[in-house]
């Protein structure tokens, strides 16, 4: 009885690897992140509407949206266009307020 190692998922739009982890394994107040060094998207295992939005947001970073406020807003807009979940888009002003919390 041999176990086969499961290959990481792949985001076919950005070409990035996707690693799914328990929400408790992500840094505090982080719903997902894109590692620019390894081109890997780290996401929670749970498939909620918000997490699907976060997956597309992180995919946008894999496509070149940077971590600046404008890049974050662009990544949110990309994710909203892909998922139809416009309620999760943070305006640049709301991003600044959310970073303080």
Secondary structure, 3 states (H helix, E strand, C coil): CCCCCCCCEECCCCCCEEEEECHHHCCCCCCEEEECCCCEEEEECCCCHHHHHHHHHHHHHHCCCCCCHHHHHHHHHHHHHHHCCHHHCCCHHHHHHHHHC
